[in-house]
């Protein structure tokens, strides 16, 4: 049916696109191959299943670009943000989500919508007619990736994503670890103690780095030349860049005081963040890894407080495919060679759950507007969503295009008249300007 929107992929982007289009009154079919066809990283057939992390990162909508993106999605009635807020976990100033109830709730809401149908048919070719959104995320099937590559006439770009391990809370030694968010950040006691911290002395840190560098790791197959996205580097890769890299990254000891030994300053600290509402599972923050399973247990049990750790899930690595959007997509996120097909989510070259969902939100709204005979321009580049879509549809340099998180460097500069602004004031100016322009964009659709 020509008035039906077909969406390939039921991840963050596909789910949000479906919700936005159905809310606008458009019939939607979500084609999600899981659970009939599984992937390396997914465990269920639920929509919007979280794989690499349970964090949506900072929720500060006044001085942080991803927090601003949260605000914009909430203002647009985004399903992903509504369910994230419903199933949020204590995480200091961040928005962390109880993964399974979150994805179950997204699935339930979409399946219950009278205009939404979910199909488990795998799409292996680019459709020749109808209206489509390809939102297959980081694990696009080989057949569909091949079809995209054949159509675009270029090799699909790719990088590797790594997944952090998850530990059973009861196996963490709390006589060594303590609960505290960095700088005691959070409005409630629960938020201020949202993380568990495992301290290391200098000798323990050096021994940990030695073990990490010597551990058996997953090797790429011949011909695999993709690099890593810098925001999700395996810890071994960080360690290979310098022995102190981890201590200035995910293992930095700043803003923390050891509750058991307050007079002793840790040389490094490993943080764990709650992974579910029950508090029975914790993930090791920033510890994405490509170590083989046996090596992971050996190395991670060297961390003080985790000597008896039991793992609910070990880390891993998978290939993430994306297209050269600045060359291939127009400003409506349509494939220039086949304008009845839009792309959304990580496959467009945005990185992160929130960014993927935001591009799904825009693609869903744009596709619905087109079906309903309306014109919907993208939001201004001064907004978080507008900055992202501007970047992927022409703002980025095509020759060096790589996955990108939302950040203020993508926004048009703030007028500096009246003297230099401090960083906090400058970021607040960015968000104030964005909220005004984004609100006007939303109002224009009513």
Buried (B, 14 or more C-beta within 10 A) or exposed (E): EEEBBBBBBBBBBBBBBBBBBBBBEBBBBBBBBBEEEEBEBBBBBBBBBBBBBBBBBBBBBBBBBBBBBBBBBBBBEBBBBBBBBEBBBBBBBBBBBBBBBBBBBBBEBBEEBEBBBBBBEBBEEBBEEBBBBBBBBBBBBEEBBBBBBEBBEEEBBBBBBBBBBBBEBEBBEEEBBBBBBBEBBBEEEBBBBBBBBBBBBEEBBBEBBBBBEEBEBBEEEEEEEBEBBBEBBBBBBBBEEEBEBBBEBBBBBEEBBBEEEEEEEBBBBBBBBBBBBEEEBBBBBBBBBBBBBEBBBBBBEBBBBBEEBEBBBBBBBBBBBBBBBBBBBEEBBBBEEBEBBBBBBBBBBBBBBBBBBBBBBBBBBBBBBBBEEEEBEBBBBBBBBBBBBBBBBBBBEEEEBBBBBBBBEBBEEBEEEEEEBEEEEBBBBBBEBBBEBBBEBBEEEE
